Amino acid sequence: AVAEHKDINDAAQTVTVEDEPTVPATPKARPKLTTQTSNTVAAPGVRLYDTVKISGFVAGHGAKGSATLYGPFASRAAMSCAPAKAVKTVGFAPRNGVIRTPKVRITKTGFYTWVARTTSDSRNHAASHACGLKSETSLVRKPGYRSPRVDTGYSSPGSHAARTRATTVSIPSIGVNASVSTVTAPNNVMRIPSNVAELGQLNKSAGIGDLIGATVIAGHVSDRHDRPGAFSRLSKVKKGQIVTVKSGGKTVRYRVTAVEKFSRDGKMPKRLFRTTGGHGLTLISCTGRISTPGGGFHYSQNVAVSAKRLS
């Protein structure tokens, strides 16, 4: 039906319309996230994931969840969740309860940390947590190993190199510029290339340019005929001198921090072969030449040079 009013000034015909009462908006929920990384310590090749526990979430209104893994870092203190340090972001559907995110494979050593987030929607505020939580941090490191025996007095028939790689070590102060092969340590004895002009990098040790652990490289001081090897003058290196290693298209510079000598009858300190802590370099050869009757000779000591990464 249509109502018509022709005299707008007729008070008797006035109609009053009241507004409908306002209904208060439903307040948004404030979800809470509790998170835990899958591994606190793991070896390279691990597939990390994040476990996210959500409470106080109202499902079905369009919110999305994500978890970003950041790294690698040299230490927990160095961790930051800047976009440039993001390894990968994986998504998940938020809900109350425990959710396991998709996995992310990690090959480089160092510290990694997750940050989980849910977006806002009509019924939920966004939720997240701080960067670098202990519960969200994983240390990816090579397994620790016993200090191997390193026989570098002179070339012996039993010593040989494993596969060759495009790596060189340069120490201008003592005239070193040598190629490096990857070597193993069966029965805990480090194999050194039989070619005394070549050096061996222990496969158990840190890689060149890793953020943590020490890269261990050893070489002969001489051959059986007393001809000099690549590390014939390693005992002459001084603190503060520079060692340059080139590997796989990258150049890493180190500064010598210590030159130490140890009896070959005992084990060298485990700290020289560490797989944690700030990245460094351990260079090993022999010293303390002793002549024997009949013109023979041998070496009584190992010399170990420690160097800290500069770049």
Sequence and secondary structure as in RCSB ss.txt:
>XXXX:A:sequence
AVAEHKDINDAAQTVTVEDEPTVPATPKARPKLTTQTSNTVAAPGVRLYDTVKISGFVAGHGAKGSATLYGPFAS
RAAMSCAPAKAVKTVGFAPRNGVIRTPKVRITKTGFYTWVARTTSDSRNHAASHACGLKSETSLVRKPGYRSPRV
DTGYSSPGSHAARTRATTVSIPSIGVNASVSTVTAPNNVMRIPSNVAELGQLNKSAGIGDLIGATVIAGHVSDRH
DRPGAFSRLSKVKKGQIVTVKSGGKTVRYRVTAVEKFSRDGKMPKRLFRTTGGHGLTLISCTGRISTPGGGFHYS
QNVAVSAKRLS
>XXXX:A:secstr
       TT GGG               B  EEEEEES SEE TT EE EEEEEES   SS   EEEEEEEEESS
STT    GGGEEEEEEE   SEEEE   EE  S EEEEEEEEE   SSB  B   TT GGGEEEE        EE
  SS  TT    SEEEEEEEEGGGTEEEEEEEE  GGGEE   SSTTSEEEETTS  TT SBSEEEEE  SB TT
  B TTTTGGG  TT EEEEEETTEEEEEEEEEEEEEETTS   GGGG SSSB EEEEEEEEEEEEETTTEEEEE
EEEEEEEEE  
